[in-house]
Structures are given as C-alpha cells and as structure tokens.
Amino acid sequence: MTAAATLEPTGAKDDIDVDSLPLPQLRQDLRLIEGGADGQEAGEAPAHWRIHDPAAQRFFAIDRAAVDLLALWRVGTVGRLRAAVRARDGRELDLDNVQRLIEFLQVNELVHPVPEQTFARVMRQRQAMKRSPGEWLLHNYLFFKVPLARPDAFLRRTLPYVGGLFHPAFWAGALVLGLLGLYLVSRQWEAFLATFADMFSVSGIVSFGLSLALVKTLHELGHGYTAVRMGSRVTTMGVAFVVMTPILYTDTTDAWRLPRRRQRVMIDAAGMVVELLVAVLATLAWVFLPDGGVRHAAFALATTGWVLSLAVNLNPLMRFDGYYLFSDLLGIPNLQERSFAMGRWWLRELLFGYGDPQPEPAHGRRKALLVGFAYATWIYRFFLFLGIALLVYHYFFKLLGIFLFAVEVGWFIAMPVWREMKVWFGRRQESGSRAVVTALVILGLAGALLVPFPYVVRIPAVLTATQQAPAFAPRPARIESVHVRQGQAVRAGQVLIELSAPEIEQQLQSAHERHQLIQDRLGRRSADGRDLSESLVLARELHLEADRIHGLERERSRLAVRAPIDGVVAELTSELSPGRWIDEKTRLALVAKPGALEARGYVDAEDLRRIEAGDKGRFVDELRLLDSRDIDVVRVGAAAADPLDNWVLASTFGGPVPARMQGGKALAEHAAFEVAAAAIGDAHAGLPLTEIRGEMQIRGKPQSLGLRVLRRVSHVLVREAGA
C-alpha cells in the first residue's frame, strides 16, 4: 500500500501562537528508504523516498521536501522547526506544508498515540469506514482472500536449491529450447491442434485442471523465490476467490522496501517467466512423447503456460501481475489511483472548465499516459463487470441471479457514474464557458435518444412468385427420363420427369402370370373334377387378380412427375440423370406462375408493433446483385410462427433467423411473426422465379432510440424472468 504526501507552497500564515505548538513524535520503528518511489534509482537526483510502516506492512511515498522536514523533526515545536529551516536553507517555512505533513502522519498512524486525541481520530476513521453487513457482503462476495501459509522461512531455506534458475546461462538455454520446441511443434501443427479436441473428454478436463493447479503453484513460488533473492520478505501465500473462483496469490508488498525499480520488475515478472518455462519444457515433452495420457498432460501444461501467461497475466488493466509490471516499468507507483484522479480531472476540465489544478504535475506523454490508462481501465471495467454480472446471473438460481445481476450493474457500473454526476451538479456554479458547449452537446444527445425518428424495419425475407407449387415423386422410384429444363413453360398435368419402379414391374408380371394360370384352370374345368369343384373360388381369384393388375397398372401410370400448375419451371433439382433413385420427400421441381411476386419473412416481437398491412417498403436481395423492388405489406401474422415454413431463412440453413432443428423442422429460437408483402409491378424477365433471400426494408412508425433500447432491455428481462 502506498500514499503520497504532496508538499506545495500555498502562501504564508499568521504565526501567532503557532510556534509554540509541539510537533507529533514520530514512531521509532519507522524506516526511511531512499530511491525508486517514482522510478528513480538510489543515488540519482532528484531522490524519492518511502516510509516503511512495519507494523501495518505499508509503504508511503514522499518527496524530498518532506524528507528535509522530517530530518529536522526532533527540534520539537513548529517555531524551532521554522528556525532550523531558516538557518539551514535561508528561507521561511510555509506553515501549510507543515500542517499537511502533520495531517499525513496522523491519518496514517505514523506518530506516537496521544491520549484521547488519537483514540478519537481512530474512532472517527472507523465510523467513516464502517459498513453495514449488506455493504460488506456486496464488497466481499466478488473478491476475498484466505491466507494459507507464511512461507518466508521455507523459501529462504530452500532458496539455494533453486539458485541455478537465476543464472543468465540457464535462461539462455531455456530460450534456445523454447525456439526449438516451437519449431518442432510447427512441423506437427495438425497433430498438435488435433490434441486439443481430446481435452474435452473427462480425462482431458482432469488433466487441464491438475495442470492449471500445478502451473499456478509454480507461478506463485516464482514470485516468492525471486522476492526472497532480491532481499524482500514474503509474508503470506493463500487463495483469493474471484466470483467464487479460487486463485492463488503471494503477498510481495515488502518489495517496496527495495530501492531499485529493476528488482521489483523482476519480482513482478517472475511468475509469468516460470509459467513460460513450464510451457517450454512441456512443449518439448509433447514433441517426443508417444500418444497417451502423459502426452495429453504435456499438452495441457504447454497450452496452460503459453495462454495464461501471454493472454491473462500480461493484461495491465487488471490488478494482477501485468498491472504491477506495467506500473514498475513506468516507475509510477499507485498507477491506477493516480491515473483515475488525472482522468476525472481531465474530464471535468474538458466538460466544464473548472480551472482546478492537476492532481499531480504531469505533462506531455506522461499526462496522456495517465489519462489514457484511466479511460482504458474504465472501459475494460465496464465490460468486465457486465460480464461478471452475466456470470453471477447464470451462476446461481434464477431469483438470486437476477438480484446479483442488478447489484453488479447498479453498484459497479451505475453507482460510479452517479457519484461523478453528483459532483458535476454540486459544482454547477463553478462551471466555465465550456459548460455551455457541454450542455448543448448533452441536449443534442438527449434529443437523439428521445425524439422519434423515422426508422426502417429490416425483416429477413425471401422473394418468390406469388403462386408456386413444388413437384415430388409419388413414391421411391428410378428416373427414366427428364423432359423439361429450368425456365421452360409448362401446363398443369404435363409430364416433367418419367420414373420407373422395378418392384411394380415384377409384381405386375407375377399378377399377369397368376391371372393366366387361373384362366387356364377355368378353361379345363370340364376335364378336371377338382377345378370344376373349385370353379367359384377360381372365378373369385381371377377377379381379384384382375383388380390387382388394374391397381398395379394405375400405380405404374402414376410414376411420372407432373406439373401441378400452369407456369414456368423455376427450379429443377440438380443431377436428375436417368438411373438415379429418388424418394418421395425430395423436391424435384418448383413450378411458378409468372406475373406476380411476393416477399415473405419473419419479424421479431419488438418490431411487430411498428408495421401493419398497407405499409410500403423495398425488398433488397442479400448479395445486392438485383435491383430493389417496391413492396406493399399485405399480411402480418397474428401469432408467432414456431416452425419456420421459409426454411431458407433459418440459421440452421445459413439464414439470419435464429433457429434450432427439432423433429426434422426448423423451430424459431424467439418469437417470430410472418410478414407477407406484394411486389409492386410485374416480374421482369431477368428476375428468377425461385426464392431469393434478402430483406424487406419497411418504413415503420417513428420511434425514439431511447424507447427502442428500453423496450429491448425490458423484453430481455421479462423473457429471462419467465425462463
């Protein structure tokens, strides 16, 4: 933990009765450490210093002016301190500086306690920080720590056994092995990727979990051993729970005792370096191991090390290794707090021009860095907290999930915005000329959100002939000949495709043979007593065979695909060649009647109220290859269509309407209402009569963007609440 004492001259004060005031006595256990607080190394000028409070294990960054005052602090009173500064530097001491330094020391409990005064001050601080049980729970259920061990003694005893890991030659060899491993894996890249699919099995998930635990343990040990080697102490190791997910941590706060920034950078990077080392060794092991469980474990270790180190730990916008590494590389302690203060100041000056001084002296690139880091972090936090809100919503049962979702969005997203807006409102009298421009911009944005504007409702649709009919085979059969081609005009009943069914021919031949046999027996019944006695039976069988033959011949006559209506062959299934077998479910042809076109599609419930029969619009094909066509809405479905009749629009077939397959049918994921619109004018010759996928653009009723967003949010909330 760090805090900065800024000592800036603000003018002289009346020193009547001030010189006799005693200076608070500093605690004897405090340590003053030179160098490194703001990126300066020990011995460089200007020097920066830190106060180490060993009781609370905290570090406070102070500047040289504060150190010069503390060096004379033993004189005892304000008057003697002023005289000492006058004698040493030949200048008058600003009493404001002394007052701020005293307040800094007292607030952070760096002075000896004073009866009654210290107790009252501590109680005031505790009352200000006191939270209700509900507030405590809200602050701590997302993140809390459980210390498990005090490993400093263990790390110091075992440090000699890992001393070789800190030798430059070791890491040079590791770099060579890493490059070799990446090269060898690139030669087996397909096999390496194929191993990834095996990780979704039960054994793969177990391997990944164990690998993750091992890698993160080594990661924390890397921090610990490096801190001890640099001369720092490791107070605790334990588990931090982030949204109930356990994450190991190592407390290296004592690293702020180290005077050199390079030492802290090494501690920050040690965990990631260890993970990369594990990834290097595991990658090489994967190359040489045979297929099996051990190779899968090596794959898990390799991918865990590479991905987590590069994609997660290096992220400076989260307060993990990447943030502290970035902060130390820049030499800016408390980077997040300082950048937030600079970001708020910059925004207030941009919007209202208060004329406030900067939170700290920073110009040029440093100022741009602080402001940019603040806004990058805020944007990242917005999406992070929104993602956490969605996570906790799905993590718990429905009612608690909705409550926690609302808490996340309200507390961590809406509340900071509200607090900042309260500051703006409270300082409205201090605003400069920029406030007028800001007000005009806000009014413009409010108008854009609240004023209803014409809005085009875009409806996924297909354009096709108004009258069309598909043609199917009457039964599974074999193609004998195809008599039409696509685009050819046909009349109702005209044979499009001739079919044959060998089983019908066999049955017909057998029926003819049985019919002839029965006729022969009836013809000789006068000479055969048995046939004579069975004459009535034979006559009935002859009649049945004749009926069977008639039925088979009628079935054979149906073995032809005929045009269902007068029109044009709009579609003809490809590969309709003689000898191919087809079934009765395959659409062989689509006959459409030219002269009128119709667009049919599906609109969601949100836009349903914005269109009605009689609205006008245009149809645009999805590839933008054809001219758009004017359309009139003729029908809007009163009820949601569950099975999507226009299956080409379903997402399961590459369409834009979300759908799922069930029972061989495409079912809409959400409420979708069918809309039909007639194309204005005749279908021109160049327009195909088959289904053309695109969208209807209907000029709907005006609606404000704010109302649209509100309805969308309420629709989602109602849907999820009832799920």
ZICOR-V407621 format. One record per helix or strand. SS is the DSSP state (H for helix, E for strand). FROM is the first residue (numbers start at 0). TO is the last residue. Records with the same first field share a line. If there is no record, write none. Layout:
# ZICOR-V407621
SS = FROM-TO / FROM-TO
This chain:
# ZICOR-V407621
E = 3-4 / 21-21 / 25-25 / 30-33 / 48-52 / 57-61 / 76-76 / 110-110 / 142-148 / 236-241 / 244-249 / 452-471 / 476-481 / 488-489 / 494-499 / 559-561 / 566-571 / 580-581 / 586-603 / 615-620 / 628-635 / 642-642 / 649-649 / 656-656 / 658-661 / 664-667 / 671-678 / 691-702
H = 63-70 / 72-74 / 77-88 / 94-106 / 116-128 / 132-139 / 151-165 / 167-186 / 188-197 / 201-228 / 252-256 / 260-287 / 292-312 / 320-329 / 334-351 / 363-394 / 397-425 / 427-429 / 433-449 / 501-522 / 528-532 / 534-556 / 604-607 / 646-648 / 650-652 / 704-720
